[in-house]
Amino acid sequence: MPHRTGSYFHLHLVSDATGETLLMVARAAAAQYTSSAPVEHMHPLVRTSKQLERVLSEIEDAPGIVLYTLLDRVLADRLEERCRALSLPYLSILGPVLNLFQAYLGGENKPRIGAQHTLNAEYFKRIDALNYTMLHDDGQHTDDLEQAEVVLVGISRTSKTPTSIYLANRGVKTANVPLVPGVPVPPQLGTLAHPLVVGLTASPERIVQIRQNRLLGLRAEHDADQYVDRLAVTEEIAFSRKLCGKHNWPIIDVTRRSIEETAAAVLALLAERRRQPVA
């Protein structure tokens, strides 16, 4: 019988590293079941028998699905043994993938806990990208936009900042420039040679909804009429599209896209641009 109450079930994520891999996989799977919501129990950095025993105690107190990434075979065997005793479903997320790699590449793999988080060149590239992106958020320091790999432009509430940060975490130096009514667009935007400039837009209804929610959160009372006026917002969007069309910048409609989906679309555009021969 499933160990769940009402529309909730317990989901234990046991990792010998940060647990990011587990979390992404688990949430992608759980999102397919809208009638049941997971109560997530994160157990990161489980590397000793003592740490594992504490996790097993929590699993026993709140039984449910157990997903894990434990490269230490002794710890993994102990976890599986306890899950079987409790009649709980369990799965090694990396196990099938590692078996596939081994079958194709041959030989034994050498377990390296948290290997994806080592301080290598790729790691420092991401940190450098994050530093650049934070310094060039919301139209700051436009004098060196040429150093960016991607520049996002769009009116307020088109998810420029979170998309920029997501891209930076993928190692892509990203700046974003807001398009504000009555404020001149930085002239250097139209002359950029190196960065990919992408326009972000959304439907007027979506923009107005997000802006209204933001104003409620800020408890704003003055000078907000134009900000949430549908006609004014429609004019802002039209200006944004016209500007992108003038410079031949690609446009992404974020109305029904998550930040991850928007970033994936930007990365696809960037990859396509890099494949094009240099003139």
C-alpha positions as a Python dict, from the first residue, in 0.01 Angstrom:
ca = {
    (1, 'M'): (0, 0, 0),
    (2, 'P'): (131, 350, -79),
    (3, 'H'): (261, 539, 224),
    (4, 'R'): (79, 866, 162),
    (5, 'T'): (-184, 1083, 321),
    (6, 'G'): (-447, 1248, 106),
    (7, 'S'): (-283, 1422, -187),
    (8, 'Y'): (69, 1417, -41),
    (9, 'F'): (348, 1161, -36),
    (10, 'H'): (696, 1159, 118),
    (11, 'L'): (994, 1174, -116),
    (12, 'H'): (1340, 1109, 28),
    (13, 'L'): (1642, 1225, -173),
    (14, 'V'): (1966, 1077, -40),
    (15, 'S'): (2294, 1200, -186),
    (16, 'D'): (2663, 1187, -103),
    (17, 'A'): (2702, 1529, -270),
    (18, 'T'): (2477, 1836, -292),
    (19, 'G'): (2169, 1653, -413),
    (20, 'E'): (2110, 1885, -709),
    (21, 'T'): (2097, 1599, -959),
    (22, 'L'): (1842, 1412, -749),
    (23, 'L'): (1628, 1720, -698),
    (24, 'M'): (1604, 1797, -1070),
    (25, 'V'): (1515, 1440, -1163),
    (26, 'A'): (1265, 1402, -877),
    (27, 'R'): (1085, 1725, -954),
    (28, 'A'): (1068, 1647, -1324),
    (29, 'A'): (900, 1315, -1241),
    (30, 'A'): (674, 1453, -968),
    (31, 'A'): (551, 1728, -1200),
    (32, 'Q'): (372, 1460, -1405),
    (33, 'Y'): (144, 1383, -1111),
    (34, 'T'): (-68, 1689, -1045),
    (35, 'S'): (-303, 1508, -806),
    (36, 'S'): (-26, 1425, -557),
    (37, 'A'): (236, 1664, -423),
    (38, 'P'): (569, 1543, -281),
    (39, 'V'): (687, 1635, 66),
    (40, 'E'): (1059, 1655, -10),
    (41, 'H'): (1315, 1532, 241),
    (42, 'M'): (1665, 1634, 129),
    (43, 'H'): (1955, 1434, 273),
    (44, 'P'): (2277, 1577, 120),
    (45, 'L'): (2639, 1492, 197),
    (46, 'V'): (2566, 1143, 330),
    (47, 'R'): (2914, 987, 338),
    (48, 'T'): (2941, 787, 661),
    (49, 'S'): (2746, 505, 824),
    (50, 'K'): (2649, 734, 1111),
    (51, 'Q'): (2505, 992, 872),
    (52, 'L'): (2316, 721, 686),
    (53, 'E'): (2164, 584, 1007),
    (54, 'R'): (2010, 925, 1078),
    (55, 'V'): (1864, 926, 728),
    (56, 'L'): (1724, 574, 770),
    (57, 'S'): (1556, 682, 1092),
    (58, 'E'): (1387, 972, 911),
    (59, 'I'): (1277, 744, 628),
    (60, 'E'): (1121, 508, 880),
    (61, 'D'): (937, 797, 1048),
    (62, 'A'): (806, 929, 714),
    (63, 'P'): (798, 637, 469),
    (64, 'G'): (772, 706, 97),
    (65, 'I'): (971, 693, -226),
    (66, 'V'): (1351, 686, -185),
    (67, 'L'): (1581, 811, -462),
    (68, 'Y'): (1955, 813, -408),
    (69, 'T'): (2298, 885, -551),
    (70, 'L'): (2543, 703, -325),
    (71, 'L'): (2867, 588, -488),
    (72, 'D'): (2985, 407, -174),
    (73, 'R'): (2858, 52, -234),
    (74, 'V'): (2845, -31, 138),
    (75, 'L'): (2619, 269, 211),
    (76, 'A'): (2405, 200, -95),
    (77, 'D'): (2357, -165, 4),
    (78, 'R'): (2257, -63, 357),
    (79, 'L'): (2004, 188, 226),
    (80, 'E'): (1852, -65, -15),
    (81, 'E'): (1838, -332, 255),
    (82, 'R'): (1646, -102, 487),
    (83, 'C'): (1406, 7, 212),
    (84, 'R'): (1328, -356, 131),
    (85, 'A'): (1262, -427, 499),
    (86, 'L'): (1018, -134, 507),
    (87, 'S'): (863, -236, 171),
    (88, 'L'): (952, 103, 24),
    (89, 'P'): (1033, 171, -342),
    (90, 'Y'): (1391, 285, -402),
    (91, 'L'): (1607, 369, -703),
    (92, 'S'): (1967, 465, -772),
    (93, 'I'): (1939, 757, -1014),
    (94, 'L'): (2298, 732, -1141),
    (95, 'G'): (2317, 353, -1140),
    (96, 'P'): (2152, 281, -1478),
    (97, 'V'): (2343, 568, -1641),
    (98, 'L'): (2678, 450, -1504),
    (99, 'N'): (2602, 94, -1619),
    (100, 'L'): (2527, 225, -1968),
    (101, 'F'): (2855, 421, -1975),
    (102, 'Q'): (3047, 118, -1854),
    (103, 'A'): (2888, -108, -2117),
    (104, 'Y'): (2985, 135, -2392),
    (105, 'L'): (3324, 255, -2266),
    (106, 'G'): (3435, -68, -2100),
    (107, 'G'): (3639, -102, -1784),
    (108, 'E'): (3549, -7, -1431),
    (109, 'N'): (3460, 349, -1338),
    (110, 'K'): (3641, 513, -1048),
    (111, 'P'): (3379, 654, -809),
    (112, 'R'): (3443, 1023, -738),
    (113, 'I'): (3189, 1177, -501),
    (114, 'G'): (3076, 1521, -615),
    (115, 'A'): (3297, 1504, -924),
    (116, 'Q'): (3065, 1741, -1110),
    (117, 'H'): (3145, 2012, -854),
    (118, 'T'): (3525, 2004, -877),
    (119, 'L'): (3709, 2336, -894),
    (120, 'N'): (3807, 2308, -1259),
    (121, 'A'): (3818, 2560, -1543),
    (122, 'E'): (3447, 2509, -1614),
    (123, 'Y'): (3362, 2593, -1253),
    (124, 'F'): (3559, 2916, -1257),
    (125, 'K'): (3403, 3005, -1591),
    (126, 'R'): (3060, 2989, -1426),
    (127, 'I'): (3175, 3204, -1136),
    (128, 'D'): (3319, 3460, -1377),
    (129, 'A'): (2991, 3460, -1572),
    (130, 'L'): (2789, 3508, -1254),
    (131, 'N'): (3006, 3800, -1144),
    (132, 'Y'): (2969, 3966, -1484),
    (133, 'T'): (2594, 3908, -1492),
    (134, 'M'): (2532, 4050, -1146),
    (135, 'L'): (2731, 4362, -1237),
    (136, 'H'): (2536, 4405, -1561),
    (137, 'D'): (2185, 4350, -1434),
    (138, 'D'): (1905, 4591, -1522),
    (139, 'G'): (2107, 4811, -1758),
    (140, 'Q'): (2410, 4867, -1535),
    (141, 'H'): (2757, 4926, -1682),
    (142, 'T'): (2646, 4931, -2045),
    (143, 'D'): (2987, 5066, -2149),
    (144, 'D'): (3133, 4713, -2169),
    (145, 'L'): (2841, 4513, -2307),
    (146, 'E'): (3073, 4392, -2584),
    (147, 'Q'): (3225, 4151, -2330),
    (148, 'A'): (2893, 3971, -2287),
    (149, 'E'): (2800, 3655, -2473),
    (150, 'V'): (2428, 3730, -2449),
    (151, 'V'): (2239, 4054, -2392),
    (152, 'L'): (1870, 4029, -2306),
    (153, 'V'): (1643, 4326, -2376),
    (154, 'G'): (1279, 4371, -2288),
    (155, 'I'): (1024, 4574, -2100),
    (156, 'S'): (968, 4536, -1728),
    (157, 'R'): (852, 4192, -1605),
    (158, 'T'): (974, 3981, -1895),
    (159, 'S'): (1200, 3770, -1667),
    (160, 'K'): (1526, 3926, -1783),
    (161, 'T'): (1708, 3903, -1450),
    (162, 'P'): (1626, 3541, -1353),
    (163, 'T'): (1695, 3425, -1709),
    (164, 'S'): (2029, 3607, -1702),
    (165, 'I'): (2126, 3441, -1374),
    (166, 'Y'): (2023, 3099, -1502),
    (167, 'L'): (2235, 3147, -1815),
    (168, 'A'): (2528, 3269, -1606),
    (169, 'N'): (2506, 2954, -1398),
    (170, 'R'): (2553, 2767, -1725),
    (171, 'G'): (2872, 2966, -1783),
    (172, 'V'): (2726, 3224, -2024),
    (173, 'K'): (2814, 3588, -1956),
    (174, 'T'): (2477, 3760, -1975),
    (175, 'A'): (2374, 4123, -1941),
    (176, 'N'): (2020, 4256, -1951),
    (177, 'V'): (1893, 4598, -2052),
    (178, 'P'): (1541, 4719, -1968),
    (179, 'L'): (1330, 4904, -2223),
    (180, 'V'): (1162, 5183, -2027),
    (181, 'P'): (911, 5429, -2175),
    (182, 'G'): (1069, 5773, -2211),
    (183, 'V'): (1421, 5647, -2140),
    (184, 'P'): (1660, 5638, -2439),
    (185, 'V'): (1798, 5299, -2534),
    (186, 'P'): (2177, 5280, -2482),
    (187, 'P'): (2322, 5364, -2826),
    (188, 'Q'): (2587, 5091, -2804),
    (189, 'L'): (2314, 4825, -2811),
    (190, 'G'): (2270, 4870, -3183),
    (191, 'T'): (2641, 4837, -3260),
    (192, 'L'): (2732, 4526, -3060),
    (193, 'A'): (2935, 4277, -3265),
    (194, 'H'): (3019, 3993, -3027),
    (195, 'P'): (2713, 3934, -2805),
    (196, 'L'): (2390, 3770, -2914),
    (197, 'V'): (2113, 4022, -2841),
    (198, 'V'): (1775, 3861, -2768),
    (199, 'G'): (1446, 4036, -2709),
    (200, 'L'): (1210, 3896, -2443),
    (201, 'T'): (841, 3973, -2469),
    (202, 'A'): (506, 3850, -2336),
    (203, 'S'): (136, 3909, -2384),
    (204, 'P'): (-9, 4234, -2244),
    (205, 'E'): (-235, 4034, -2012),
    (206, 'R'): (57, 3846, -1864),
    (207, 'I'): (269, 4159, -1816),
    (208, 'V'): (-20, 4347, -1650),
    (209, 'Q'): (-90, 4052, -1418),
    (210, 'I'): (273, 4024, -1304),
    (211, 'R'): (305, 4401, -1259),
    (212, 'Q'): (-13, 4419, -1054),
    (213, 'N'): (112, 4142, -827),
    (214, 'R'): (444, 4321, -791),
    (215, 'L'): (275, 4648, -697),
    (216, 'L'): (65, 4468, -439),
    (217, 'G'): (381, 4318, -292),
    (218, 'L'): (548, 4658, -280),
    (219, 'R'): (228, 4826, -158),
    (220, 'A'): (278, 5092, -424),
    (221, 'E'): (8, 5357, -438),
    (222, 'H'): (138, 5634, -661),
    (223, 'D'): (253, 5668, -1024),
    (224, 'A'): (141, 5314, -1104),
    (225, 'D'): (-143, 5380, -1350),
    (226, 'Q'): (70, 5366, -1665),
    (227, 'Y'): (268, 5072, -1532),
    (228, 'V'): (-39, 4846, -1528),
    (229, 'D'): (-250, 5011, -1796),
    (230, 'R'): (-317, 4754, -2067),
    (231, 'L'): (-302, 5004, -2353),
    (232, 'A'): (25, 5150, -2226),
    (233, 'V'): (171, 4801, -2184),
    (234, 'T'): (62, 4709, -2537),
    (235, 'E'): (246, 5015, -2667),
    (236, 'E'): (559, 4914, -2472),
    (237, 'I'): (547, 4567, -2626),
    (238, 'A'): (500, 4712, -2974),
    (239, 'F'): (802, 4940, -2922),
    (240, 'S'): (1007, 4643, -2801),
    (241, 'R'): (915, 4433, -3106),
    (242, 'K'): (983, 4722, -3343),
    (243, 'L'): (1328, 4778, -3190),
    (244, 'C'): (1414, 4407, -3220),
    (245, 'G'): (1292, 4404, -3578),
    (246, 'K'): (1500, 4709, -3664),
    (247, 'H'): (1820, 4538, -3545),
    (248, 'N'): (1720, 4188, -3654),
    (249, 'W'): (1734, 4059, -3296),
    (250, 'P'): (1551, 3730, -3232),
    (251, 'I'): (1248, 3752, -3002),
    (252, 'I'): (1135, 3496, -2745),
    (253, 'D'): (780, 3511, -2610),
    (254, 'V'): (800, 3417, -2241),
    (255, 'T'): (424, 3424, -2176),
    (256, 'R'): (398, 3048, -2121),
    (257, 'R'): (764, 2965, -2068),
    (258, 'S'): (944, 2888, -1745),
    (259, 'I'): (1282, 3050, -1681),
    (260, 'E'): (1448, 2721, -1771),
    (261, 'E'): (1260, 2699, -2102),
    (262, 'T'): (1344, 3059, -2191),
    (263, 'A'): (1711, 2998, -2111),
    (264, 'A'): (1708, 2679, -2320),
    (265, 'A'): (1570, 2878, -2615),
    (266, 'V'): (1845, 3138, -2573),
    (267, 'L'): (2111, 2866, -2556),
    (268, 'A'): (1972, 2713, -2876),
    (269, 'L'): (1997, 3051, -3050),
    (270, 'L'): (2353, 3093, -2919),
    (271, 'A'): (2454, 2747, -3040),
    (272, 'E'): (2307, 2818, -3383),
    (273, 'R'): (2494, 3148, -3402),
    (274, 'R'): (2823, 2979, -3310),
    (275, 'R'): (2773, 2722, -3586),
    (276, 'Q'): (2747, 2994, -3849),
    (277, 'P'): (3070, 3065, -4039),
    (278, 'V'): (3247, 3387, -3948),
    (279, 'A'): (3204, 3646, -4223),
}
